Amino acid sequence: MPPYAVVLSVLGLVAAVIAAVYAISYAMAPGPLEAGPFLSGGRPREHAFSRYHVRWYAVTMVFLAFDMEMVFMYPWALVVASVGAKAVVEMFAFLGLLLVGVLYAWREGALRWV
């Protein structure tokens, strides 16, 4: 049997399973929904495409800064013992830069909720 025949048969089987799942889902689906899936079935107060307040963008940037901090700190924690004091100084410089960003956001009022 040619090697591509096995690949084509597996792809055909996958396509058949996907089609079967969609067919079963379509056959077992209930009628039109009277309420949305959010808020325990309650109607939403605003449209899904409504705009967010600009303060959420600043909060998102601060969150991403701390998220990136964790992305860099996990590998750093693995090699800090072998690299030594240089790794500690570099991490504190990195944390200092993040602290400057947080202090700037705090000074500009991005963390104020009123």
C-alpha positions as CSV (number, residue, x, y, z in Angstrom):
1,M,0.0,0.0,0.0
2,P,1.4,3.5,-0.9
3,P,2.4,5.7,2.1
4,Y,0.1,8.5,1.0
5,A,-2.9,6.2,1.1
6,V,-2.6,5.9,4.9
7,V,-2.5,9.7,5.3
8,L,-5.5,10.1,3.0
9,S,-7.5,7.5,4.8
10,V,-6.7,9.1,8.2
11,L,-7.7,12.6,6.8
12,G,-10.9,11.0,5.4
13,L,-11.7,9.5,8.8
14,V,-11.1,12.8,10.5
15,A,-13.3,14.6,8.0
16,A,-16.1,12.0,8.6
17,V,-15.9,12.3,12.4
18,I,-16.1,16.1,12.1
19,A,-19.1,16.0,9.8
20,A,-20.8,13.5,12.1
21,V,-20.2,15.7,15.1
22,Y,-21.7,18.7,13.3
23,A,-24.7,16.6,12.1
24,I,-25.4,15.4,15.6
25,S,-25.1,18.9,17.0
26,Y,-27.5,20.2,14.3
27,A,-30.0,17.4,14.9
28,M,-30.0,17.8,18.7
29,A,-30.0,21.6,18.8
30,P,-32.9,23.2,20.6
31,G,-35.1,25.9,18.9
32,P,-34.2,29.5,18.9
33,L,-33.0,30.9,22.2
34,E,-35.2,33.3,24.1
35,A,-32.3,34.6,26.3
36,G,-28.6,34.9,25.8
37,P,-26.0,32.7,27.5
38,F,-24.7,35.6,29.6
39,L,-25.8,36.8,33.0
40,S,-27.6,33.5,33.7
41,G,-29.9,33.9,30.8
42,G,-30.7,37.6,31.4
43,R,-30.7,40.2,28.6
44,P,-27.4,42.1,28.2
45,R,-27.7,45.9,28.9
46,E,-25.4,46.9,26.1
47,H,-24.5,45.7,22.7
48,A,-21.5,43.5,22.3
49,F,-19.8,46.0,20.0
50,S,-20.1,48.9,22.5
51,R,-17.0,50.8,23.3
52,Y,-15.0,50.4,26.4
53,H,-13.9,53.3,28.6
54,V,-10.4,54.4,27.9
55,R,-9.2,53.5,31.4
56,W,-9.5,49.8,30.6
57,Y,-6.7,50.2,28.0
58,A,-4.3,51.5,30.6
59,V,-5.2,48.7,33.0
60,T,-4.7,46.2,30.3
61,M,-1.2,47.6,29.6
62,V,-0.3,47.4,33.3
63,F,-1.6,43.8,33.3
64,L,0.5,42.9,30.3
65,A,3.6,44.5,31.9
66,F,3.2,42.2,34.9
67,D,2.4,39.3,32.6
68,M,5.6,39.8,30.7
69,E,7.4,40.0,34.0
70,M,6.3,36.5,34.8
71,V,7.2,35.3,31.4
72,F,10.8,36.5,31.9
73,M,11.0,35.5,35.6
74,Y,10.3,31.8,35.2
75,P,13.3,31.1,33.0
76,W,15.4,33.5,35.0
77,A,14.6,31.5,38.2
78,L,16.0,28.4,36.5
79,V,19.4,29.9,35.6
80,V,20.0,32.4,38.4
81,A,22.0,30.0,40.5
82,S,24.3,29.1,37.6
83,V,24.8,32.6,36.2
84,G,25.2,34.4,39.6
85,A,25.1,38.0,40.6
86,K,24.9,39.3,37.0
87,A,21.5,37.6,36.6
88,V,20.2,39.2,39.8
89,V,21.4,42.7,38.8
90,E,19.7,42.3,35.4
91,M,16.5,41.1,36.9
92,F,16.4,44.1,39.3
93,A,17.1,46.4,36.4
94,F,14.1,44.8,34.5
95,L,11.9,45.1,37.6
96,G,13.0,48.7,38.0
97,L,11.9,49.5,34.4
98,L,8.5,47.9,35.1
99,L,8.2,49.9,38.4
100,V,8.8,53.1,36.4
101,G,5.9,52.2,34.1
102,V,3.6,51.4,37.0
103,L,4.5,54.6,38.8
104,Y,3.8,56.5,35.6
105,A,0.4,54.9,35.3
106,W,-0.3,55.6,38.9
107,R,0.7,59.2,38.5
108,E,-1.5,59.6,35.4
109,G,-4.5,58.2,37.3
110,A,-4.8,55.0,35.3
111,L,-5.3,53.0,38.5
112,R,-7.9,55.3,40.0
113,W,-11.4,53.9,39.8
114,V,-13.5,57.0,40.6
